[in-house]
Amino acid sequence: MAEPEYDVAVQVHKGANGYGIYFTQANGTIKVTKLDDGSEAQMAGVQCGDILYSVQDLDNVLPQEAPGSEVVVNGTNYQQTLHMVRQMKYCRLAFVAGTTF
């Protein structure tokens, strides 16, 4: 079995104010800039500076061309993927450990 290409993955439910995790895009990577206290991501060990690796719709609705498939995030598809995540109610986010700002 191959080792995953990420360090931590978290399954998160969308709350009234989103997922409680915030990102910025710079130099082709998408980094965590803030976590809401008590959010599922924070409790799973995600930290500011971690890099978003992939997203997956756990309700198996998105992306339309392959429902429920893992989408590896990059600088090219970030905006499209962010739009997709905003439509999800329950998703899996995977991260590579980064450096703190």
N, C-alpha and C positions, 0 to 999 in steps of 0.2 A: 504494500500500500504506500503510495507516494505521500510525502510530507506536504501539508498545506502551505501555500505561499503567503499566508497571513499569520499574524500572531494571536489575534483574539477575534472572535465572532460573537455577536450578540443578537438575540431575537427580541425585537421591540414592537410594542403596540403603539399606534398613534393615539396620542391624547388630545385634549381640547386645544393645546398649544403646540401640537406637532410631536416630534420624537424627543425633544429635550437635548438635542445635539446640534451644534452649529459648525459650519465649515467655511473655508476660504480656499480659493484656487490660486496657486502661484507656481510658476516655473514647471508647469505640467503635472503638479501633484495637488491633491485635494486634502487639506489638513484640517483636523479638528481644532477649532479656536475656543470653544466654550461647551461646557456640559451643565445642564441643570442639576442642582443638588438633588440626589435621590433618584435620578433617572435610571432606567434600566441599563443604559450604556455605561454610566458612571459606576454602577454596582458591579458590572461585568469586568471592570478594569480598564476601560477605554480612558485615555488621557489626552489632554491638550497636546498637540504636536503629532499625534498619531495620524497616519495616512489612510484614507479610505481606499480599500482595495476592491471590494465588490458589494453588490446589493442583490437581494433575491426576494421576490414576492412570495411569501409563505401562504397566501390565499390562492396561489396559482392562477392569477388573472393576467398579470403583466410579466414581461413585455408581450404585446399582442402576437408577435410572430413566433414566440416560443414561451407560452405561459409557464411561470414558475422557474424558468431557467436563471442561473447565476449570470449577472452582467458585471464583467470586470470594468471598473471605472478608469477612465483616462482623461487627459486634458481635452481630447477631441469630442468625447461623448458626454462630458460632465453635465452640461446644461440639459441635454435630452434625458439623461438618467435622473437628474434632480427633479425634473418635471414628472417623471414616472414615479419616483419615490413619494412625491407629494400626493399622488393618487392612491398609494397603497395604504392599507389599514394595519397590516401586520407584515413585517419584513425582517430579513436577516442582513445585518451589516457586518462586513469583515474588515479588519484593520491591520496594517503593518505598523509596528512600533516605530515612532518617530522621535523627534527631539522637541523638548519644551521650548516654547517661544521665549 
